Amino acid sequence: MKETENLNQLKALVSLMDEPSDEIFTEIQSKIISFGTEAIPVLQDAWLNTFVTDQSQRLESTIEEIRFNNLTSLILNWLETHDTPSTNLLHIAAEYVNENYDHLLHQKWLDSIHRDCWLEINDDLTPLEKINVLNHIIYQVHEINSFLPNQNQLLGFFPDYIRNTKKGNALSIGFIYLTLAQKLKIPLYGINLPNQFILAFLDKPLINAPEKPLEVVQNNILFYINPSNSGAVFTKREITNYLNHQGIKAAESHYLPCTRKTMARIFFSELHQCLLEENRNTKGTRVLDLIQLINSIH
C-alpha cells in the first residue's frame, strides 16, 4: 500500500512539470529528486509522451540530477568501504553513462575470469608464478588486451564493451587485474604513474594500505606489473628510466601504492576527458563536479 501511495504521489508531481512558475517548479523538482532512482522510469515515461520542448528539458535535467546524485552516493560509499572491488568503479561509471547497462550480466563475466584464476592458483606458487597464472588467464584464455592509442578510450572504461570486444583502456584493465588479485588474496596495490596505471606486488599485505610508513612499503615491494602490457613484470629501475624518458622528476608516489581517493580521482579525470572528446559535455561537466567533490575529501 505504501509503495502504491508513493508511486501515485510521484506521478502526480511529474504531471506538474509544466508549472509556469520557476519557483514552484523548483520545489516540485526537489520533491521528485527526493524519490531517488525509482523516479526515473516515471520521468522517462512522461518524457516519451511530451512534445513541449521546455517540459522535455525539465524532465531530462531532473533525470540527470537523480542519476548524478546516485553516482555521487555510490562513489562516496566506494571510498569509505575499503574492501569494495576496484571494478565497482567501472560498473558505477557504466551505469551513469549508459542507462541500459546490465551490471549483473557483466559482473558474471568478471566472476568467470576470477573462477578460472582461482582454479589455477594455490599457496604453493611463488609470487612470480601466481602472476604468470593471472597473465595466462587474463591475456591468453580470455584474450583481454589494451587499446591502441588511437582507439576509442571512452568505451574502454566499460565492462560490457571489454567483454564484447576483448579490449579496454589501461585503467580498466588495471582495475580488473587488481580486483582479481585482491579476491585471490594476492597482495597487489595500484600505483599512479604518470600516463600509466601499474601494480606493485608486496611481500605482505598492508593492513592499513597505503598509510603505512614509506620505508615499510618500499622494503615490502617485490616487483611491479604493467597490466596494459600483458602483465609484464619489471623493477624500480624501469620506473626511473620511464620517468627520465618522459622528462618527469621522480617522486615517492611514483613507486608506492596510492590511496582509493587517488584511484577514483585518476579514473574520473580520464573519464571526464574522454566524455568531452566524445562531445558528451553534460555528463563531462557533471563528472568534473564529482572530481571536485573527491578532491575535497580529507
N, C-alpha and C positions, 0 to 999 in steps of 0.2 A: 504493500500500500504506500509506504514511504517513497519507494522508487518511482511509483506512478505519479505521486504528487510532485516530486522533484522534476520529472520529465514534463509534466503539464506546465509547471511554473517556468521551466526553461523555454518551452515552446512559446509560451505567452510573451516572455521577454524578447525572444528572437523576432516575434511578429511586430515588435515595436521599433525595430532597427531603422525604420524610415522616419523616426521622430525628427521634426524640423529644428527643434532647439538643440544646439550643440551641448549646452549644459546638461539638459535632461538626458540626451543620448549618452553622454559620458557616464552618467550614473547607471543607465541601463547596461551599457557595455561592461562596466565594472562588475555588476552582478552576474552577468553571463560568464565572464572570465573566472569568477569565483567557483564555478562548477567544474573547472578544470577540463581535462581532455574529453570527458563524457559529453561536453557541449559541442564538440567538433562535428559529429555526424548530423546533428540538428542544424548547425550553421551551414554545413555543406549542402544539405537538402534545400535550405532556404536559398542558397546561392544559385543552385541549379534552376530554381523556379523564379528567379529575379531577373528582370530585364532593364532595371533602372541602374544606370552606371554608378551613381553616388551610393546607392544602397549596396550594390555589389562590392564596392571598395570598402565600405564599412564592414561587411561580412568577412572579406578577405583579411583586413587588418586585425579583426578580432580573432580569427583563426590563427593568424601568425603570432599574435601576442600569447595566446594559450600555448601554442607549440613551443615558443621560446621560453615561457615560464617553466614548462615541463623539462625542456633541455637543461635549463639552469639548475632546477631541482635535482635532476639525475646526476649532473656533473658535481655538484656540491656533495652529494651523497657518495659518489665515487672517490672524491678527495678525502673524505672522512673515514671511509671503510678500507683499511689497508690490505685486506685480503681479497678485494674485488678484482677480478682479472683485468688485465690491460686491454684485452679485446672488447671489453664493455664499452670503451670509448668509441670503437669502430661501430658497434651496434647503435649507440646513442646518436652518433653523428648521422648514420644512415637513416635512422628513423626521423630525424629532424629534416634532412634534405629531401627524403623520398617518403611520402606518407604511406605508400603501399609496401614498404619494406617489411619482410616477414622475419622477425628476429628469431623465432623458434626454429624455423626451417634452416637458417644459416648457422645457428648455434649447433644444430645436429651435425652439420658438415664439419665444423670445428671439433666437435666431440669425437667424430670418427677419426680425425687425424690424431687426436690425443690417444684414442684407444689403440691405434696402430703403433704409436710410440711406446705406450705402456706395455704392450705385449713383448717388445724387444729390449726394454730397459730392465736392468737389475742392479742391485747394490754392489755386485762383484766387479762391475765395469769401472775402469778408470775414468776420470773426468773427460779426457780426450775421446775415449771410446763411447761415452754417453753422447757427446756432441756428434760423433760420426753417425750414431744411430738417428739422432734428430735430423741431421742433414740428409741422410738417406731417405727417411720417411717424407720429409717436407719437400725436398727438391727433386727426388727421383720417383718415389712412389706416387706422391700427389702432384708432382710436376709444377710446383709454385715457383714463379720467377719474378724478377723485378722488371719494371717498365724500363724502356729506353728513355733517354732524356726528352725526346720529342713526343712522347705518348701522353694521353690524357691523364694527368695526375689526379684530377678530382675523382674520377670513377675508381681509381686505385685505392681510395680510402675505404671502400665499402665491401663487406664480405660477400654480398651477392655477386658483384662484378668479379671479385677474385675467384670465387667458386666457379663461375661460368667460363672465365677466360684463362684462369691459372696465372693471372698477372696482377701485381699490386705495386704500390709505391714503397719506398724504403721504410717509412714509418709503419705502414700497415703490416708489412711482412715482419718487421722488427717486433711489433706488439704481439703478433701471432706466435712468433718464436718464443718470446719472453713468457707468454701465458702458458704455452705447452710445457716449458721448463719448470715454471713455478708449480704447476699441477703435478708434475712428476718429482717434486721436491729437489730439483736441481738448482743450486744457488746462483742463478743468473740475475744480473741487475742492469738496467738501462743506463746508458751514458750519452749525454747530449754533446756530441762532437759537431762542430760547425758543418752544416750541409750533410751530415750523416747521423744515423742513429745506430750506435753499436752496443754490444753487450759485454759485460765482464763476468767471467766465471771465478767465483770466490771459493777459497778453500773451505770456509764455513759460512753458514747463513748469518746475516746480520740481523739480530733481533730487533734493533731499532733503526734499521737501514733507512736512509744512509746518514743518520745523525751521529754515528759513531765517530770517535776521534780520527782525523785524517790518516795518521800514521798506522792506525789499526787496519783501516780499509786498504791502504796501499800495500801493506805487507801480506794481505789476505788474497790479493788478486793473482790467480794462476796464469790466466791468459785472456785475450779479448776475442770477440767473434763479430763478424760482419754479416748480418742476416740478409742484406741486399746483394751480397756477393756469394751466394750459395753456402753461407755459413763458414766462410774462410776464417781460419784461426791465425792470430798474429799477436805480437808483443807490444809493450810500451814503446819500444823504439820505432815501430811502424807508425804509431800515432804521432810521435815527434816529427818524423820525416814528413808525414802528411801535412801537419801544421806548418812546417817550414816551407813546403812546396806551395801551400795556399797563402803564404805571407801572413800567417796569423801567429801572434805571440802566444806561446803556450801558457796555460793556466791549470791549476789543480783540478778544476771542474772538467777538463778535457780527458782526465784519466780516471775519474771517480764516479760512482753511482750518483744519479740525480734523484731529486725528490719527485713524488707523484705530481706535485704542483708544476714542476718544470716539464714533466712529460705532458701534462694536459695543456700547458701553455704552448709548447712547440707544436703539438698536434693541431690545436685550433688555429695557431698562427699560419701554419701551412694550408690548412683547410680554408681559412679566410682568403688567402692569396689565390688559391685555385678557384674559389667561388667567383671572385672578381674577374679572373681571366675568362671564366665562362659566362660573364655578364649576369651572374646571379647576385645582383647588387643588394637586394633587400636582405637576403639571408647572409650575405657577406658582411653587411653592416651590423646585423644582429650578433653574428659570431664575434665581431670586433668588440661589441658590448660585453660579450661573455669573457673575452680575453682580459678586458679591463677589470672585470669582477674577479677573475682568477688572480690577477696581479695584486689586487688589493687585499687578498687574504694573507694573513701573517701566520 
